[in-house]
Amino acid sequence: MQESEPKEASQQVAQQVLQKIPQQIPQQIGLILIGDELLNGSRQDKHMKQAIKLLKDRGMVLNWVRIIGDSEAEIVATLEQTIPTNDLVFSFGGIGATPDDLTRASAAKAFKQKLLPHPEAKALIENRFGDDAYPHRIRMSELPEKASIVPNPINQVPGFKVEHHHFVPGFPDMAWPMIEWVLDTYYTDSFNETPNIEWRWDILGVPESDLMDMMTELLVTFTEVSLSSLPSTKQRGGLIDFGLKGQQQDVEQAAKWLEAYLAKMKIEYKLRSTYG
């Protein structure tokens, strides 16, 4: 009977953690990277790193990334999964005029809208290319019927947005200023002047399993803080990369509690980094 009491207590604490998880997930930010060349290794993605920087400059964070090929079925299926989430999404690539540019038609299908010439996009392309806009380049003005344009400062051929999904070219020199324009035009309310910070420790000489109860108690005590625990695969039982993330005041309080706990248990640790 006595042996079961610690297990029951641990289960009760874990249940408290689950009860504190929000019922509704807030709007997240994601990237959809489109191109067979990304999947076969003939080209390396450059967008994710820059997107992280542009978001971080505004106190925002990237939550997820999907890489998919040049397949209408795959693009439509991906969008049909992301549209109901109401996430802020940037899609890169596939909005040109060649037969393998499938994103515009796929977006129309996923949003259940007609693919129609957009008057403003049509005018921009005609002004940019004149007679050479026909018969092929003008196809880039065909957008989902409820789309609005995303200006392209490089060659004036616009991207487009539908709800919280934003579609830009795969070319970095075009895509990156277009992302900035979207963020600064539509999402200033989401800018965060006090973004989360993260502190990380090296915890030494203890297996991760010995810290399970501590981690559960920490999450119950400091509900606004998240943690990560990454045991070393080279020093099994000897090194854990441990992190706390949240608002500065919350992380500082949780860090004080963590270090006091480790000191009481005579577990060696070293604060490795603090960054925001």
C-alpha positions as CSV (number, residue, x, y, z in Angstrom):
1,M,0.0,0.0,0.0
2,Q,2.8,2.4,0.9
3,E,4.6,1.7,-2.4
4,S,1.5,2.8,-4.4
5,E,1.2,6.1,-2.6
6,P,4.1,7.9,-4.5
7,K,2.7,6.7,-7.8
8,E,-0.8,7.9,-6.9
9,A,0.6,11.3,-5.9
10,S,2.6,11.6,-9.1
11,Q,-0.6,10.7,-11.1
12,Q,-2.5,13.4,-9.3
13,V,0.1,16.0,-10.0
14,A,0.2,15.0,-13.7
15,Q,-3.6,15.4,-13.9
16,Q,-3.3,18.9,-12.5
17,V,-0.9,19.7,-15.3
18,L,-3.3,18.5,-17.9
19,Q,-6.2,20.5,-16.3
20,K,-4.1,23.6,-16.7
21,I,-3.6,23.2,-20.5
22,P,-5.7,25.8,-22.4
23,Q,-8.7,24.3,-24.1
24,Q,-8.2,26.5,-27.2
25,I,-4.8,26.7,-28.9
26,P,-4.0,30.3,-29.8
27,Q,-3.2,31.3,-33.4
28,Q,0.2,29.8,-34.4
29,I,2.5,30.7,-37.2
30,G,3.5,28.2,-39.9
31,L,5.4,27.9,-43.2
32,I,4.6,25.8,-46.2
33,L,7.6,25.2,-48.4
34,I,6.7,23.9,-51.8
35,G,9.0,22.3,-54.3
36,D,10.2,18.9,-55.5
37,E,13.7,20.3,-55.5
38,L,13.5,20.7,-51.7
39,L,12.6,17.1,-51.2
40,N,15.2,15.6,-53.6
41,G,18.0,17.7,-52.2
42,S,18.8,19.7,-55.3
43,R,18.1,22.9,-53.5
44,Q,18.4,23.9,-49.9
45,D,15.6,25.9,-48.2
46,K,16.6,29.5,-47.2
47,H,13.2,30.7,-46.1
48,M,12.8,29.2,-42.6
49,K,15.9,30.9,-41.1
50,Q,14.9,34.3,-42.5
51,A,11.3,33.9,-41.5
52,I,12.4,33.1,-37.9
53,K,14.4,36.3,-37.9
54,L,11.6,38.5,-39.3
55,L,9.2,37.1,-36.7
56,K,11.7,37.4,-33.9
57,D,12.3,41.1,-34.8
58,R,8.6,41.6,-34.0
59,G,8.5,39.4,-30.9
60,M,6.8,36.6,-32.7
61,V,7.7,32.9,-33.0
62,L,7.5,30.2,-35.7
63,N,5.5,27.2,-34.6
64,W,5.6,24.8,-37.5
65,V,7.0,24.1,-41.0
66,R,5.8,21.7,-43.7
67,I,7.8,20.8,-46.8
68,I,5.8,19.4,-49.7
69,G,6.3,18.6,-53.3
70,D,4.8,20.1,-56.5
71,S,1.6,18.0,-56.4
72,E,-1.8,19.6,-56.6
73,A,-3.3,16.8,-54.4
74,E,-0.6,17.3,-51.8
75,I,-0.9,21.1,-51.7
76,V,-4.7,21.0,-51.5
77,A,-4.6,18.4,-48.7
78,T,-2.1,20.4,-46.8
79,L,-4.2,23.6,-47.1
80,E,-7.3,21.7,-46.1
81,Q,-5.6,20.8,-42.9
82,T,-4.2,24.3,-42.1
83,I,-7.2,26.5,-43.1
84,P,-9.5,25.3,-40.2
85,T,-6.8,26.1,-37.6
86,N,-6.9,29.9,-38.3
87,D,-3.1,29.9,-38.1
88,L,-1.1,32.6,-39.8
89,V,0.5,30.8,-42.7
90,F,3.1,31.7,-45.3
91,S,3.3,29.5,-48.4
92,F,6.4,29.8,-50.6
93,G,6.6,28.8,-54.2
94,G,4.4,27.6,-57.1
95,I,2.6,30.9,-58.0
96,G,4.4,31.5,-61.3
97,A,3.1,30.9,-64.8
98,T,4.7,27.6,-65.8
99,P,2.7,24.3,-65.8
100,D,4.4,23.1,-62.6
101,D,3.2,26.2,-60.7
102,L,0.2,24.7,-59.0
103,T,-0.3,26.8,-55.8
104,R,-2.8,29.3,-57.1
105,A,-5.2,26.7,-58.4
106,S,-4.6,24.5,-55.4
107,A,-5.4,27.4,-53.0
108,A,-8.6,28.1,-54.9
109,K,-9.7,24.5,-54.6
110,A,-8.8,24.2,-50.9
111,F,-10.7,27.4,-50.1
112,K,-13.6,26.3,-52.3
113,Q,-13.4,29.4,-54.4
114,K,-13.3,30.0,-58.2
115,L,-9.9,30.8,-59.8
116,L,-10.5,34.2,-61.5
117,P,-8.5,37.0,-63.0
118,H,-7.8,39.5,-60.2
119,P,-8.3,43.1,-61.6
120,E,-5.4,44.7,-59.6
121,A,-3.0,41.8,-60.3
122,K,-3.9,41.8,-64.0
123,A,-3.2,45.6,-64.2
124,L,0.1,45.2,-62.4
125,I,1.3,42.5,-64.8
126,E,0.2,44.3,-67.9
127,N,1.9,47.5,-66.7
128,R,5.1,45.6,-65.9
129,F,5.3,43.5,-69.1
130,G,3.1,45.2,-71.7
131,D,2.4,43.1,-74.7
132,D,4.7,40.4,-73.3
133,A,2.2,39.8,-70.5
134,Y,0.3,37.6,-73.0
135,P,-0.3,34.8,-73.4
136,H,1.5,33.3,-70.4
137,R,2.5,35.8,-67.7
138,I,-1.0,37.0,-67.4
139,R,-1.9,33.7,-65.9
140,M,-0.3,34.9,-62.7
141,S,-3.2,37.2,-62.2
142,E,-5.6,34.3,-61.8
143,L,-6.3,34.1,-58.1
144,P,-8.9,32.7,-55.7
145,E,-11.9,34.9,-56.1
146,K,-11.8,36.3,-52.5
147,A,-8.0,36.9,-52.6
148,S,-6.3,40.2,-52.1
149,I,-2.8,40.9,-53.4
150,V,0.5,41.0,-51.6
151,P,2.8,43.6,-53.3
152,N,6.0,42.4,-54.8
153,P,8.6,45.2,-54.7
154,I,11.0,43.4,-57.0
155,N,9.1,42.8,-60.2
156,Q,5.6,43.9,-59.3
157,V,4.0,40.5,-59.9
158,P,2.0,40.1,-56.7
159,G,1.5,37.3,-54.3
160,F,-1.9,37.0,-52.7
161,K,-3.6,36.3,-49.4
162,V,-6.8,34.5,-48.5
163,E,-7.9,34.9,-44.9
164,H,-4.7,34.2,-42.8
165,H,-2.9,32.3,-45.6
166,H,-0.3,34.3,-47.6
167,F,1.2,33.0,-50.8
168,V,4.6,34.4,-52.0
169,P,7.1,33.4,-54.6
170,G,9.9,30.9,-53.9
171,F,12.6,33.6,-54.8
172,P,14.0,34.9,-51.5
173,D,14.7,38.5,-52.7
174,M,10.9,38.7,-53.5
175,A,9.4,36.6,-50.7
176,W,11.2,38.2,-47.7
177,P,10.1,41.8,-48.2
178,M,6.6,40.5,-49.0
179,I,6.5,38.7,-45.7
180,E,7.6,41.9,-43.9
181,W,4.8,43.8,-45.6
182,V,2.2,41.3,-44.6
183,L,3.3,41.3,-40.9
184,D,3.6,45.1,-40.8
185,T,0.2,45.6,-42.6
186,Y,-2.0,43.0,-41.0
187,Y,-0.5,41.7,-37.8
188,T,0.9,44.6,-35.7
189,D,-1.6,43.6,-33.0
190,S,0.4,40.4,-32.7
191,F,3.7,42.1,-32.2
192,N,5.2,41.4,-28.8
193,E,7.5,43.9,-27.1
194,T,8.2,41.4,-24.3
195,P,8.7,38.1,-26.0
196,N,9.5,34.9,-24.1
197,I,13.0,34.3,-22.9
198,E,14.7,30.9,-22.5
199,W,17.3,29.8,-19.9
200,R,19.2,26.6,-20.3
201,W,21.3,24.5,-17.9
202,D,23.6,21.5,-18.1
203,I,22.4,19.1,-15.4
204,L,25.1,16.6,-14.6
205,G,25.4,13.1,-13.2
206,V,21.8,12.2,-13.0
207,P,19.5,10.2,-15.3
208,E,16.4,12.0,-16.7
209,S,14.1,9.5,-15.0
210,D,15.2,10.7,-11.6
211,L,13.9,14.2,-12.5
212,M,10.4,13.3,-13.7
213,D,8.6,14.2,-10.5
214,M,10.6,17.4,-10.2
215,M,9.6,18.4,-13.8
216,T,5.9,17.6,-13.1
217,E,5.9,19.7,-9.9
218,L,7.7,22.6,-11.6
219,L,5.0,22.7,-14.3
220,V,2.2,22.7,-11.7
221,T,3.9,25.4,-9.6
222,F,4.8,27.6,-12.5
223,T,1.9,27.3,-15.0
224,E,3.2,30.0,-17.4
225,V,6.5,28.3,-17.9
226,S,7.3,25.5,-20.4
227,L,10.3,23.2,-20.1
228,S,12.4,21.0,-22.3
229,S,14.7,18.2,-21.3
230,L,17.2,16.7,-23.7
231,P,19.4,13.9,-22.4
232,S,22.8,13.5,-24.0
233,T,23.1,10.4,-26.2
234,K,26.8,10.4,-25.7
235,Q,26.9,10.8,-21.9
236,R,23.9,8.7,-20.9
237,G,22.9,9.4,-17.3
238,G,25.6,12.1,-17.2
239,L,24.3,15.2,-19.0
240,I,20.9,16.7,-19.5
241,D,20.3,19.9,-21.6
242,F,17.5,21.4,-19.6
243,G,15.5,24.6,-20.5
244,L,12.8,26.9,-19.2
245,K,10.9,29.2,-21.4
246,G,8.3,32.0,-20.7
247,Q,8.1,35.6,-19.7
248,Q,11.2,36.9,-17.9
249,Q,9.6,37.2,-14.5
250,D,8.1,33.7,-14.6
251,V,11.3,32.1,-15.9
252,E,13.4,33.8,-13.2
253,Q,11.0,32.5,-10.4
254,A,11.0,29.0,-11.9
255,A,14.8,29.1,-12.3
256,K,15.2,30.0,-8.6
257,W,13.0,27.1,-7.6
258,L,14.8,24.7,-10.0
259,E,18.2,25.6,-8.7
260,A,17.1,25.3,-5.1
261,Y,15.7,21.9,-5.8
262,L,18.9,20.7,-7.5
263,A,21.0,22.0,-4.7
264,K,18.9,20.3,-2.1
265,M,19.2,17.0,-4.0
266,K,23.0,17.6,-4.4
267,I,22.7,17.4,-8.1
268,E,25.4,19.4,-10.0
269,Y,24.3,21.9,-12.6
270,K,25.6,24.8,-14.6
271,L,23.6,27.7,-16.1
272,R,24.7,27.7,-19.8
273,S,22.7,30.4,-21.5
274,T,20.0,33.0,-21.1
275,Y,18.5,34.5,-24.2
276,G,15.3,36.1,-25.5
